Amino acid sequence: MTDPRIPIADPFAMWREWVAQSERQWNALLNEAMTTDQYGQSLGRFMELYLVMQKSLGEAMGRYFTALNIPTRGDVLALGQRLSAIEERLTRLERNRIVTLLAERAGAVLGYATIDRGELDWSRHVAELRVLVAPAMRGKGLGRVLTQEAFAIGLELGIEKMVAQMTVDQKGAVAVFEAMGFRPEALLRDHVKDRDGTKHDLLILSHEVAKFQ
């Protein structure tokens, strides 16, 4: 029979004490190791190797998916962004925020002009004009005809000001718009980046709709 005067050992308390002592010992050992140059060098080599392996694995997986004709995560994300942009554009077309004029002949599109009114209420009197003419039709006045029609529609929609945006190295387009009365309003440095990663300055021109001739 157990003597009630002798306390019974608590196994859980013993286990907790052992864990606490082990933790203190490991912390002391690690703290001592971290102060050495050898530890820092080893950790640096490990991180460098880890980053190299991570990059190599990512490239290998990309080649593997390409070989199997399976889209990568980046491809899926890019597709999602494109679909979202298309959906947003269709919504704006339905709400009459975007109006597009097409010039065609025998089913072939020769050029177009787009009036984009944007979504900001405080600039509802302003729209962006985008004009594009097929190379074979440039220099024949089609761009001016499309612009005239766009301004006529803009006047009906209550638009007071048209703006056009282009990079400064698009000298031909700049000359055409300036010949129609557009004047520079702002220059944004390094605002556009092309597919090669080269940055370009963006020129913003404007024209009052009521004064267009």
C-alpha positions in Angstrom: 0.0 0.0 0.0 1.3 3.4 -0.9 2.3 5.7 1.9 0.1 8.9 1.6 2.9 10.9 3.1 5.1 10.3 0.1 4.1 12.5 -2.9 3.3 10.7 -6.1 5.6 11.7 -9.0 3.6 13.5 -11.8 4.8 12.1 -15.2 3.4 15.1 -17.1 5.3 17.5 -14.9 8.5 15.5 -15.5 7.9 15.5 -19.2 7.3 19.3 -19.3 10.5 19.9 -17.3 12.5 17.7 -19.7 11.1 19.6 -22.7 11.9 22.9 -21.1 15.4 21.9 -20.3 16.0 20.5 -23.8 14.7 23.7 -25.3 17.0 25.8 -23.2 19.9 23.6 -24.1 19.1 23.7 -27.8 18.7 27.5 -27.7 22.0 27.9 -26.0 23.7 25.6 -28.5 22.2 27.4 -31.5 22.9 30.9 -30.1 26.5 29.9 -29.6 26.7 28.4 -33.1 25.2 31.5 -34.8 27.9 33.7 -33.4 30.6 31.9 -35.3 31.8 32.8 -38.8 31.5 29.2 -40.0 27.7 29.3 -39.2 27.2 32.5 -41.2 29.2 31.1 -44.2 27.3 27.8 -44.1 24.0 29.6 -44.0 24.9 31.9 -46.9 26.0 28.9 -49.0 22.8 27.1 -48.2 20.6 30.1 -49.1 22.5 30.6 -52.4 22.1 26.9 -53.3 18.4 27.1 -52.4 17.8 30.0 -54.7 19.7 28.4 -57.6 17.7 25.2 -57.1 14.5 27.1 -56.9 15.2 29.0 -60.2 16.4 25.8 -61.9 13.3 23.9 -60.9 11.0 26.7 -62.1 12.7 26.8 -65.5 12.6 23.0 -65.8 8.9 23.0 -64.9 8.3 25.7 -67.6 10.1 23.6 -70.2 8.2 20.5 -69.1 4.8 22.2 -69.4 5.8 23.7 -72.8 6.8 20.3 -74.1 3.5 18.8 -73.0 1.6 21.9 -74.4 0.2 22.5 -70.9 -0.3 26.2 -69.9 1.8 27.3 -67.0 0.5 29.3 -64.0 1.8 32.5 -65.7 -0.1 31.6 -68.9 -3.3 31.0 -67.0 -3.0 34.3 -65.1 -2.2 36.2 -68.3 -5.3 34.6 -70.0 -7.4 35.6 -67.0 -6.3 39.2 -67.2 -7.0 39.3 -71.0 -10.5 37.8 -70.5 -11.1 40.3 -67.7 -10.0 43.2 -69.9 -12.3 42.0 -72.8 -15.2 41.6 -70.4 -14.7 45.1 -69.1 -14.5 46.5 -72.6 -17.7 44.8 -73.6 -19.5 46.2 -70.6 -18.3 49.7 -71.5 -19.5 49.2 -75.0 -22.9 48.1 -73.7 -23.0 51.3 -71.6 -22.1 53.4 -74.6 -18.9 54.5 -72.9 -16.9 53.4 -76.0 -18.0 54.2 -79.6 -16.1 52.8 -82.5 -16.3 53.9 -86.2 -15.1 51.4 -88.9 -14.1 52.2 -92.4 -14.4 49.1 -94.6 -14.4 48.2 -98.2 -15.5 44.8 -99.5 -15.5 43.4 -96.0 -11.9 44.5 -95.3 -11.3 47.0 -92.5 -9.4 50.0 -93.7 -9.3 51.9 -90.5 -11.2 52.8 -87.3 -11.7 55.6 -84.8 -12.6 55.0 -81.2 -14.1 57.4 -78.7 -13.4 56.3 -75.1 -15.3 58.3 -72.5 -13.7 56.6 -69.5 -15.4 55.9 -66.2 -14.6 59.0 -64.1 -17.6 61.2 -63.5 -15.5 64.3 -63.0 -14.1 64.1 -66.5 -17.3 63.0 -68.2 -16.9 65.9 -70.7 -13.6 64.5 -71.9 -13.0 61.5 -74.2 -9.9 59.9 -75.6 -9.7 59.6 -79.4 -7.8 56.7 -81.0 -7.4 56.5 -84.7 -5.7 53.7 -86.7 -5.5 53.5 -90.5 -4.2 50.5 -92.5 -0.8 51.1 -94.0 -2.1 50.9 -97.6 -4.6 53.8 -96.9 -2.3 56.2 -95.1 -1.7 59.6 -96.6 -5.1 59.5 -98.4 -7.2 61.5 -95.9 -9.0 58.5 -94.3 -7.6 59.4 -90.9 -9.0 62.9 -91.1 -12.4 61.7 -92.3 -12.6 59.3 -89.3 -11.6 62.0 -87.0 -14.2 64.4 -88.4 -16.9 61.8 -87.9 -15.7 61.1 -84.4 -15.8 64.8 -83.4 -19.4 65.0 -84.9 -20.4 62.0 -82.7 -18.6 63.5 -79.7 -20.6 66.7 -80.1 -23.8 64.8 -80.0 -22.7 62.9 -76.9 -22.0 66.2 -75.1 -18.2 65.7 -75.2 -16.4 69.0 -74.9 -12.7 67.9 -75.2 -10.9 65.2 -77.1 -7.5 64.0 -76.1 -5.0 61.8 -78.0 -2.1 59.9 -76.6 1.0 58.8 -78.4 4.7 58.4 -77.9 7.0 61.2 -79.0 8.8 59.0 -81.5 5.5 58.5 -83.4 6.4 61.6 -85.3 4.1 60.9 -88.3 1.0 60.5 -86.0 2.0 63.6 -84.0 2.2 65.7 -87.2 -1.2 64.4 -88.5 -2.9 65.3 -85.2 -1.3 68.7 -85.0 -2.3 69.4 -88.6 -5.9 68.8 -87.5 -5.6 71.4 -84.7 -4.5 69.2 -81.7 -2.1 70.9 -79.4 0.3 69.3 -76.8 -0.9 69.5 -73.2 1.4 67.2 -71.3 4.6 65.1 -71.6 5.0 62.1 -69.3 8.6 60.9 -69.1 9.2 57.2 -69.4 5.5 56.5 -69.2 5.3 53.7 -71.8 7.3 50.5 -71.9 7.3 48.4 -75.1 7.6 44.7 -75.4 11.4 44.9 -75.4 11.3 46.8 -72.1 12.4 50.1 -73.7 10.7 53.2 -72.1 9.2 56.0 -74.1 7.9 59.4 -73.3 4.1 59.8 -73.7 2.7 62.9 -75.4 -0.9 64.0 -74.6 -2.6 66.3 -77.2 -6.0 67.8 -77.0 -8.6 69.6 -79.1 -11.9 71.4 -78.1 -14.7 69.5 -79.9 -16.8 72.6 -80.7 -13.8 74.3 -82.4 -12.9 71.3 -84.7 -13.1 72.1 -88.4 
